[in-house]
C-alpha cells in the first residue's frame, strides 16, 4: 500500500475517532438535512427500486460516512454508486450485505473545493424480492453511533438531521376501475 493511501486512511480513522469523542462541534451549522429520496416508494416483486441519499443546505462538506439498514427479507441491494455531490477521491467503505440488510459507505474528496448547498450523496439500486415493507434507516456503529457523519475540510463534524425512507413491496391498494 502506498504511503499516500496509508496516510489518508490513518487521517480518516483519526478524524472519525476524534469526532466520535467530541460529538457534534459547537461550531457546526444548523439546518442540514440528509434524506432518502423518494421518502416513500412502491414496487412489485422483482421490480428495481432506485433510491438516492441526498443532502440539503450543507456548507463545506468534504467527507461523509453513512451506515444504513434495510429489511433483507423484502429488498436486496444490486448496486451502490456515488451521487457526485462529494467526489469520491478516497473511498474508505462502499459495501453492502444483503444477508444482514446493511450498507456502509464512507468517502472523502481531496484537494477540491468543499461541496456547498444541496445534492446527491449516493444512489442505491434495490431489487424488490418479496411482499412487505422496508424502512431505509440509519444504523449505529461503534465508530459512528448516530450512523451518519458529515465532515468539513478541517475534520469538524457538520450537524445534520436524518429523514429515512420506506419501500412498500406488493401491498398496493387496488383502485376501482369502471367496467364497460
C-alpha positions, 0 to 999 in steps of 0.5 A: 500500500502506498504511503499516500493511501496509508496516510489518508486512511490513518487521517480518516480513522483519526478524524472519525475517532476524534469526532466520535469523542467530541460529538457534534462541534459547537461550531457546526451549522444548523439546518442540514438535512440528509434524506432518502429520496423518494421518502416513500416508494412502491414496487412489485416483486422483482421490480428495481427500486432506485433510491438516492441519499441526498443532502440539503443546505450543507456548507463545506462538506468534504467527507461523509460516512453513512451506515444504513439498514434495510429489511433483507427479507423484502429488498436486496441491494444490486448496486451502490454508486456515488451521487457526485455531490462529494467526489469520491477521491478516497473511498474508505467503505462502499459495501453492502450485505444483503444477508444482514440488510446493511450498507456502509459507505464512507468517502472523502474528496481531496484537494477540491473545493468543499461541496456547498448547498444541496445534492446527491450523496449516493444512489442505491439500486434495490431489487424488490424480492418479496411482499412487505415493507422496508424502512431505509434507516440509519444504523449505529456503529461503534465508530459512528453511533448516530450512523451518519457523519458529515465532515468539513475540510478541517475534520469538524463534524457538520450537524445534520438531521436524518429523514429515512425512507420506506419501500412498500413491496406488493401491498398496493391498494387496488383502485376501482376501475369502471367496467364497460 
